[in-house]
Amino acid sequence: GQTLLPLHFRGHDSDVTSSIPSSDHKTRTHQTILHHSRHRNHRKNSTKPLLDLGTNLTWLNCHQLQSLTSLHTVACDSDSCEVTPGNGCNENSCLYKQPNPLGSQNITSRVVQDAASFSTTDGGNFLSQVSLRIFTFSCAYNLQGVSPPVDGVLSLSPGSSSFTKQVTSDFNVIPKLALCLPSYGTGRFYVAGVYLKSPPFDNNTSQIPKTLTPMRIDSGDYLISVQYIYVDGTPLTLNPNLLLGGVAAKLSTMVPYTVLHTDIYNALAQSFTLKAEVTSVAPFKDCFDAQNVAGKDMTGPNVPKIEFGLPGKTGEVTWGFYGANTVVKVSEMVMCLAFYDGGKNLNDWIVIGTHQLQEYLLEFDLSTSTFSFSDSLLLHYTNCSTSPS
């Protein structure tokens, strides 16, 4: 079976290459590169949008795209505008109003269309190049909250206008997204994904155990149900009603560290706390003396294992997180619990952030409404990174 790896983004007369996620250590976000060239002098240019599992429509920097010869604005009375959520009009130009995933203010952008090209792959080998003749996205001149080198957001959400939805619908392929987010360097993401066989993996990754749990979609977000949380195999001491029936946990590539409702966070911190606690280091709440950690292994510092208990086909399954995903070293002497206390008024009681998603094979399958996660790749002496950045 073929899977689509996005490699090209272009207007006519453009020479375009590469679209793969790389990690930003400071923000724990992951960005991709969309290469294109200007028509007049053929000078190559590029945009670097963040990968976002929640945004419904890709939005990019208009300044970087205005010279593409085939780029055109979507008219207000067109079908493309009508199906765009949050649409509006300005002088017969279709506008898109959406929440800014990096700030508090909404972003208003123009809805535009251009062509996009991709390469098909079996996970390791190039097969053929195909084109998406009409790719609908938006561009804005004022990207509030976005700092260079990032200049936009690539939508990987389950929404009707997302990048992934447009690709899978146009090519009539399985509506599936596969991610391998690196903790450093460069990783991979696939549309209509199959097991990855490209570097850094020496063998077919079907040999790495994977676990399935039901997934549901709400307001354009991917959600899974967390029924229990364990620390070294012991369930957290919580109000019995807190996780009763499972709490919807949102999966996010825009939140750097998993955010928990205060009651859940406090129970986790109390169970996880190591000896010799030290003064907290913002933005973290619970920190401890790094010298108190008994070394490290391939999965990171030797600290208590955290597991999320999830529903499976025949009973509970667990998603295990090890030191590389549960703590962060803020100095030579201090480590902190890599979770945020989100307060008691959260819309989502659990938001699973990128620090916890890194170095796992993740698959979002809309055809079966399932989310698949592998063992930590670190357990298998590999990772998502192909090279240092």
N, C-alpha and C positions, 0 to 999 in steps of 0.2 A: 504494500500500500504506500501511496505517496503522501508526503506531508509538505506543507508549504512553509518555507522559510523566507520571510520578507528580506529581500536583498536590495531592491531598487525603489527609488521614488523620483519621479521626474515629469517634466513637461517635454514637449517635442524639442529636438536638437539638444537635449541634455545628456550628459554622460554621468551615470549614476552608479554608486556602489554602496553596499553594506548597511545592515541594520541589526545590531546585536547588543544586548544589554551589558553595561559595565557599571561597576559599583562606585559610589561616592562615599568615602569613609566618614566624612563629617556629618552628612545628613542621613546616611543609610538608605538613600534613594538609589534607583537604578535608571540609567538613561540609555538611549539608543542613538545611533547616528543615521540620519537620512541625508545622503549626498545628492546634490544636484548642481547644475552649472547655469550660468547666466547666458542668455541667448546671444547678446551682442559680441562679447569677447571670449565666450566659452571658458571663462574663469570658474573653476570649481568652487562651490560653496556648500555649506552643510548646515543643518539644524540638528539640535541635540534635545529632543523631547524626553521627558520622564515617562517611564512605563506606569500606567495607572489602571488598576483593576476596577475603578469606580466611575471615572468620567465617561459619559455616554457618547461624546463626539470629540475626535482628535482636534486639538487647536495648536496652531503654530504661529511663528512670528511673521507677520505680513512683510516686513522689510526684507526678509530673506527670500521671499517667494515672488515678489512683484515682477521680476524679470522673466519668469517662466512663460514661454510663449503660449502655452495652451491653457494656462490657468484662467478660469472665468468665474464670475460671481453668479450665484444662484438667484433667479428671479423670485419675487414674492409669491406670485401666483402659480408657481411650478409645483409639481408633485413632490420634488425633492425637498422643497421648503415645508410643504404641508406635513411630511412625515418626520421632520426634524423636531424633536421635543424642545419646548421653551423657545419657539421661534417668534420672531417679530419682524417688522418691516421698517425700512428707511429708504425713501426714494426708489421703491421697487426692488431694493436689494434685501435679500433674506438675512436676518440677523439671528444669532444664537446667544441666548442668555443662560449662563450656567454658573453654579457655585465654583469658586476658585479653590482647588484642592490644597493650595499652599497659602491661602489667606482667608480673610473674613469677608471681603467684598466680592460681589458677583462680577463676572467678566462678560462683556458684550463683544461679540466678534462677528465678522461677516462669514456667511456660509459660502464656500467656494468648491469648485470641482477641478480635478486634473486627472491625468492618467498615472497609474502606478504599475511597476513591473516587479516580478518575483521569480525566484528560482525554486523549482520543485526538487525535493531531495528524499531519499529513503532514510534519512537520519545521519548519513555519513557521506553519500556520494551525490554529486550534482546530476540531475536527470534532464531537466529542460527549463526553459524560461517561458513564463506566461505573463499576460498583461491584464490588468484591471482597467478597462477603458474609462470608467467613470468612478473615481474615488471622491466621495463627499467628505469634507472636513471643514474646519473654520480657521480663520486667521485673525489675529488681533494685533494692533499697534502698541497697545499698552498692556504688558503682561505683568499685572500687579503681583508682587510677592515672588516673582521668578527672577533669580539672579544668574548672570552669566557664569558658566557657558551654557546653562540650560535655557532653552527658548521655546518651550511648549510642552505639550502632554500628548502622548500616543495612547488612545483609548483601547484598552483590552477588556472592557466590561462586557457583560451579557446584554447590554442595551441594544436597541434596534438600529442605532446609527453608529455603533462602535466600529473601529478598524477590523476587529476579528469577525464581527457579524457581517460586514460588507464582503469580506474575503470569502468566508464560508458559504454565504448565500450565492454570490456570483459564480463561484466555481463548483457549487453543489457538492461540497465535501463535508465530512463529519464536523459538526460545530464543537470543536475541541481546541483548547489552548494548553500547550505544554510549556512550563517555565523551569529554568534552572538558574536561580539567582546566585551570583557569586559573592563571596565576602571580600574579594579583591579581584582585580583584573577583569577579564571579559567572559561572559557566559553566553547562553543561548535561549531563545524562545521560538516556539514553533506553533503554527496554526494547523489544525487538523493533525495534531501531533501523534507521532509514534515514538517508540523507545529510541532514545538518542544513541547514535553510534559514532558521532564525531568526537574529536579531541575535546576534553582530556581523557575520554573513556577508551580503554584499550579493548574492551569486549562489549558485546551487546548488553545494554543495561537492563534487559529483561531478567538477568540473573540477580539483580538487586531486589530484595523483597519490597513489595508495594502493598498498601492497604487502602481499601475503599470505604467511604462513608457517604451517606446521602448529602446532597447539596441542594439548597433552594435559592431562589432569586427573589430579592425584595428591593424595590426602589433602585434597580440597576446595580445592586451589590451581590457578591457571592457570599453565602452564609452557610456555616455548618453548625451542628448542635454539640455543645460541650456539656456533658452530663456529670462529669467528675473531674477533679484535678488532684493529682497525686504528687507527693514529694518522696522520693525513694520508696515508692510502693505504698505509702500510707496516704489515705484520702485526707484532704483538708478538713479541718473542723469548721463547719459553716452552719448557718441557719439552715435547717433541713429544707425550707421552702426556696432557698436562694437559687439552687440549680435544679429544682424539681422539674422533671420533664425535659430538662436540657435548656441551656441558654444559647440564643443565637449569637454566634461569633462571626464577625465580619473579617474577611481576608483583605488586607490592604498592602499595597506597595508604596503608599505615600506616608504611612505612619512608621517612624523609625524603630520603635520598640512597642511591644504589645501593651495595650492600655486595658486596665482592669477596673471594674467598679471597686470603690474603696473597701467594702467588706471582703471582697475576694482577694484584693491586693494584700490587705492586712493579714489575712489568714495564710496566704502564700509566703509573705515575708517572715511571719512568725515561725512557720515550719521550716523554711529554707535557711534562716539566719545562722551564720557561722559564728564561731567565737571571735572575740577581739573586734567588736564593731567599732567603727570610726565615724567621725563626722561626715554627714552626707555631702555629696558633691553633685551640684545641680547638673542636669535635671533629674538626677536619681535621688531616691529617698533612703534606701538602705544600702550602706557600704560597709566594707570590712577590710581588715588588714590582709593584703595579698600574701604576706609571708605565712599566714595561717593555712593557706591552701596547700595540700600535700601533693605538689607537683602537677603534671599534666600528662595527657596521653594524646592519641590521635584525634580524640573528640574535644580537646580543649582542656581547661583547668579541671582538676578532679573535685567537683562540687556535686551536691545532691542532684539526682536526675529528676526533672519535672515531666509529668505526663498529663496529657489531656485525654480523658475518657470520652469516647465518641460512639454513636450507634453504628453497628456493623450489620452484615446480612444475618448472622446467627447469634448476635449478642454484642457485648461491648468490645471495641477495639481501642488501642491506645496509640497516641502520637507522642513519641518520646523526644525530649530536648535535653541535650548535654551541655557541658560547660561553654563550648563555643557559641551556643545560642542562648544561654541563660544568664551569663555574667559579661561584664565589659570591664576591661582594665583601663582606669582613667589616669593612673600614674604608676610608677614603679612599685609603689607601696600600697596602692588602694585598688580594690575591685568593688564593683557595685552590681546589685541585682538588676538585670537589664529589662525591667518592666516598669511601667508608669502607673502611678495612682491617679486614676481619671476622675476621682470624686464620686459623689452619690447621685448626680443628676445626668449621667451619661445616656445618650440615645441608644447606644450599643454598649451593653455591659462588658463585652469582650471584643476588642479589635486586635487581631493578630497582625503584628507589624513585621517589617522586613528582616530585622535581626533574627527573629525566630524562623523566618521562611528560607533563609540562606542555606545553601548546601543540601537541599532536598530536591528530588525530582517531583514536580507538582503538575497534576493534570486536572483541568476543569472540563468536564464532559457534559455539555448541555443536552446531548442526545439521550443520555441515561440519567441525568440529574445526579451525577456522582462526582465526588472530589477524591482524587487519588494522591497519596503521598508515599514516598519511599522511606526506607531507613535513612538516617543521616548518612550521606555519602562518605563522611569522614570515617565511619565504621568500616568502610570498604576501601580505605586508603586511596580515595580519590575525592574530587570536589567539582564544583560547577565552573571553576576558573580555567581558562585555556592558557592564559599568560598574564604576568604582572602588568598593571597599567602604568 
